[in-house]
Amino acid sequence: MTVLRPFPGLVIRPEWAERVTTGPYDAYSPPERAAIAAVNQFSFLHVTRSREDVAPERRHDVEGLLNGCSAAMQRLYEVDAYVQHDEPTLFLYRLEMDKPEHGPGSTHVQTGIMGLVPVTEENDRKILRHEAVRPGRTDLLAMHLTTVGASSSPVSLTFRSSDKLSQEMSRLCCVTPDLKTDDGGIRQTVWSITGSDADSLINLLGDCTLYVTDGHHRLAAAATARSRSADPDGPLGWTQAVLFPDSEMLVLPFHRIVVDQSNRTTADLLEAFSTVGSIQTRTDAHSARPSVPGVIGLYLDGNWYSLTLPEASGRRPVDLLDVSRLQDSVLTPLFGISDVGSDENISYVPGPLGLDVLVERCNDKSGIGFVMYPTSVEELMSVADAGERMPPKSSYFEPKPRSGVFIRRLAKEGYVRDDLLPEGDTDR
């Protein structure tokens, strides 16, 4: 069984890209989403609205919320914001971003294959997960998929790359692209691939194992929607995904901020940290940023330090991660934080926001900053291969696919909801 198949997708027209497409939904705070949506009726944030984006007294009205999302999607169809591909198509999707921290002109480029992958259950070994999901969020996403009848934000997957597949992808990128745009600091290029060229990509991928890098909740939601479908082998048996080779993935860390509920002095905290591992004073954030695994940066009361973590508490792949070593040696024994996913005394700063943001937030809440070395793609794969789950916020993949660039319209694959398709819709 192959892991990828083409679909009759829609791609944003270049002249609409700036007005419609956005970063991932959770890249914005609720006030930021509200401000963007208020001045732009075509922003894709209208399609991806969640309970946080409506007044508190209306948050129980899930049907009304999702019907609003469906109406926003319909507006984009009506203004012809998308180019429709009627035959089954794969898309090569290139993302490029600057990396100023690596010097002038430094860039990161990754090219993935957009298509459909089979919807699998959590214990399936074909698409491996490394994070747990929240059921409430999964249910809402499943209802959004079946009510709106479309998806845009693909599950991001990686696979162990091969020279033959890389060469074939490079060959197919030599022609004129369908879309080339610079949006939100991310340069995007899209090529549509059909016929024998699409077959070639599918055959070179074969039945290789895929690993989720971003979109665990979307994948779980697809499984929920499939389980509720009268035709589980139909369109809901597949989900939209973009597959990036592991050699091109850029993994950044999630830094931690902890508030000490014991109100210990700086001297007391430094003494406590010294019982964990070697601690050294650093002159600034740059010198405190870890350059190797097993060492973390520490921001405490306006000063910077490096802390060497002790050996892992076990030999499982998940035990060996820096985030697990920090959890086992510092967060739980020194701060009493055992559930890092829900404890209100710990918060997170994605690597792309930078250490200035970490410092600002630490100063605002009298917190202690922990600067992490990034988890590697190989570590992620090892954890997934072992059937284990990483602690929350263990890795941050950048760049992320933009929302609203691609649409998978389920009606074009035979999934029809009469209440969603206006009279005369050609996709009936």
N, C-alpha and C positions, 0 to 999 in steps of 0.2 A: 504493500500500500504506500502510495506517495503521500508526502506530508503537505503538499501545496497544490492548489488549483486556481485557475484564473476566474475572474468574475466580470460582469458588465458594469464597471465602475464609472463614477463621475469624478471629474477633476475640475477644480476651480479655474475659471477663466482668468488670465493674467490681469485684466483690467478690474477684476473684482477682488483679487487676492488681499489687498491691503484693507479693504472695508470689511471683509467677511472673516478671514482666518484669525485665530488667536493662539496664544500659548495654551498649554494644558489647563483645564478648568481649575485644578488645585494650585496653579502657579500664582493665583490672585487671591487676595483676601475678599470677603463679601463686600466691603465698601468699594474696593477697586473694581470688582465686577459690576456693581451697581452704577458706578460712574461711567464706565465704558458703555454699558448697555443703554444708559439714559440718553446718550448723544448719538447713538448709531443703531438704528432699528435692524440693520443687517448683520450686526456682529454675531458670530456663532455662539457667543455666550448666552444668547436668547434660547438657543436650541438645547444647551447643556445645563440649563438652570436646575438647581436643586432646592431642597427645603430652606437652606440658608439664605436663598435669594428672594424669598417672599416674606411678607409681614408675618409676625408670630401668630396672629389669629387665623392665618390662612394655611399654616404649615400642615394641618391635618388633612387638607383637601388635596390628596395625591392625584386624583383624577383631573382636577382643575389644573394642577401644576403641569402634568404631562400633556394635557391637551394644549396648553400654552406653548410647550416645547414643539409639539407637532405643528401648530400654526406658524411658528417661527421658521420651521424647516420648509413648510409649504410656501412661505413668502420668497425664499431663495429659489425654489423651483420656478415660481411665477415670473421672477425677473430674469430668468435664464442665466443665473450666475455660474452654471456648470456646463462643461462639455461632457456629453453623454457618450460612452463607448458601448455600443449595442452588442458587440461580440465579446466572448470571454477574453479578458485581458489581464496580464500581469503588469505591474508598474515598477520600474527601477526608480528609487527615491533617494536622492543624494542630499545630505545635510552638511553644511559647512559653517564653521564659526571661528572667530578669532580667539587666540589664546594669549592675551597681552602679558600674562604673568611669565610666559616663556620667551618674551622678547618681541621687538617690532617685526611684523610680518608673519608671526607664527600662527598657523591655522590647524584646525582639526577637521578632517573630512571622513565621512562614513557613507557608504552606499548600501542600501538594503533592497530587498525584493518584497513588494507589496502584493498580497494575494489572500486567499482563504486557507485556513488550516482547520482540521477537524476539531470539533468541540470534544474535549475529553474530561473525565472526572479526575479528582485530585490524586487518586492512587494510580492513575495511568502512567506508564513509563515512557510514553512517546513525547509528551510535553511536560517537562519537569519544573516544579515550582520551588521557591526557596523562602517564601513568606506566607504567613497566615492571613486570613481575610476576616472582615467584620460582616456577619450575615445581614444586618440591616442595610448596609450600603449595597451589598450584592443584590438584595431583593429590589431595591429602587432602580438600580441599573438594568435589571432584567425587565422590569415593567417599562422603563424608558425605551428599551430596544423594541419591544413588541408594540408599544403604543405609537411611537414616532415612526416605526417601520424602517429605520435607517441607522447606520453607525458611521462614525467619522474617525474617532480616536482609536487607532489600531492597537492591539496588544503588541508590545515590542518583544521580540524573541532574538536569541543568538544561537549560533551553531558553530561547530568546529570547522573552520574554513578549509578549503582545498584549492590547490593551484589551478586545476581545470575550471572550477566554477568561477574563480576570480578572473581568469582570463576571458571567459565567456561574458561575464558582466562588463568587463572593460570594453570588449568588442561592441556590445550592444549600446554602450554609452557614447559611441563615436558619432552618432547621427544627431540631427537637430532635435532638441528636446521639445516636449509638449508645453512645459512650463518652466520658467526661470524667474525667480523672484527673490528679493531681499526683504524679509519681513521680520521685525522684532529682533534684529541682530542675527538671524539665522538665514543663510542663503540656501535656497531650495531649488533643486532641479528635478524634473520628472520626465521620464521616458515611458511611453506605452509599448508593450511587447505582446505580440499576438502570434498565432500560427505556430510554425515549426520553431521559431525562436523561443516562444514560451514553453514549448514542449522540451526544448533543450535544457532550459533552466530547471524545469520540474524533474527531468531525468537525472541531472547532475546532483540535485539535492537528494533524490531517492527517498529513502525512509529514515534519514538521519535524525538523531535525537535533537530536540529543540529545548531551549532553556528560557524561561520567562525572565526578562530583565525589567520590564515595567508593564503593569496592567494585570496584576493578579486578580483584582476585583472584577475587571472586565471579563476575564476568562471565566471566573466563577459565575458571573452573571449570565454569560452565554450558556453555561451548563444548566443553570436554573431555568432559563427560557426554553432550552431544548427539552428539559424534563416535563415542562408544562404544555408542550406542543402536541397537537394531534398527529403531526407528521414529523417525528424526531429525526427522520432521515432526509428531510427536505432542507430548505435554506437555513433553518435554525440548527442544523447539524454541523454547520461550518461557521467560523468567525473570522473577521477581518484581522490581519496581522501583517507586520513588517519584519522581515528576517534580516538581521545584520550579522556579518561574519565576526567571530570573536576577536580576530586580529585588528579590527577597526573600532572596537568599542572603547569609549572614554568613560572611566569610572571615577567619580569624585566622592569625597567623604561627606557624611553628615556629622557635624560637630555637635557636642552636647553642652548644655548649660544646666547646672544643678544649683538649687537653693538649699543651703544648709539649715535645716529646721532646729538644729541644736545651738545655733548662734555662736559657734566657736570663734575664737580670735584667729587672726592670720597665723600667729605663731603656733597655736594649737593645731590648725589644719596642716601646716607644713610638717609638724611633728607626726601627725597621723599619716600623711603621704610618705614620709620617710620610712615608715614601717612596711610599706608596700614594695618600694624599690628605690633605686638611686634617683635622687632629685638634684637638678643642677639649675642655677640661676642663668637666665638668658637676658640679652640686652633689649630685644624687641620681638615683635610678632614673627618677623621673618626668620630669625635665628631659632625661635621656639617651634616653628612648623616642622613636624617630623619628616625626615627624609628616608627612613627605613621602617619596616614593620617592627612592632614591639616597643615603640617609643611614642609617647603622646606629648603634645604641648599642653601647658597648664597656664591659665590666666587667673590670677588671684590678687584682689585688692590693688589693681593697677600695675602689677608686676608679672613678668613672664618667667616660666620655668619649663624644663623638660623632665618627664618622669618615665623611667624605664619600667615596663610592666613585668611582673613575675611570669614564670612559665605557665602554660595553660593547665587548667585543672583536670583535663582529660585528653584523650587522643582522638576523639571524633573530629571530623573536619570542622564542625561548627565550634568546637571548643578552642580551636587554634586561631580563630579570628580575633583581631585586636578588640573589636567591640565586645566579644564574649569575655576576653581577658580583663577588660575594664570593668565589665559587669561583675565578674566573679571576685575581683580583688579590690575594687574601689566602691562601686555604686551600692552594692548590697551590704558589705561589711561596714563601710564607713558612713553611708548615708541612709541605709535602710530602704533603698529603692530596689524592690524585687520585680515589679511589673513595669518595665520601662515604656510599655505602650500606653499606660493609663495613669501613671503616677503624676500628679500635678506639680511635683517638685523638679521634674526634668523636662526640658524643651530642646528643640533641635534647630540648627542653622545649616541649611544646604550649602555645600562647598562653594557654588557659584556666587553666593551673596558676599563672600569674603570675610576676613577676620575683623575688619572694621565694624561690621554689623554685629559680630559676636561680642566685641568689646562694648559696643553701645548697649546691647541688651543685657550683658552682665552688669554694667554700671547701673542700669535702670532698676534692676531687681536685686542688686547686691548678690549676684550669682557667681559661680565658679565656672570658668570655661575650660572645656576639654577639646583640644584640637587633634583630630584623628588622621591617621594615615589611611588612604583609601583601600577598601577591599578590592582585590583583583577579580577579573572575570574568571580566572581559573579556580580561585577559592569559591566563588559562587557556584560554579559547575560542580565542584567536589562536594559541596554541601547538598546540592540538589541530587547528585548521583547517589548519595548516601540516604536519601529520603528524609533529610533533616530540615529544620526551619531556622533561618537566621533571626537574630533579634531585630525588632523594628528599627527602621532608619539605619540599616547597615551599609547601604550603598545608594549613590545618586548618579544616574546615568544622564549624560549631557552630550550633545543636544537631544531634545525630545521632539518627536513629530508634532507639527502644528495641527490644531483642531480646525476642521472645515476645509482642509486641502482636498481630501478624498471623501467621497460619499459612497457607501455601499447601500443602495436602495433595495430593500428586500423584495419589493413588488416586481422588480425587474428579473427576479429569479423565481417568480411564481408564488410568492407569499403575498396574499391579498387580504386587506381589511376594508370592507365596504365603507365603514364609517370614516376612513382616513383618505380615501381616494375620491376627489370631486367628480361630479358627473362629466363624462366624456374623457376621463383620464386615459391616455393611450396605453398605460401599463396594466389595465384591468385584465 
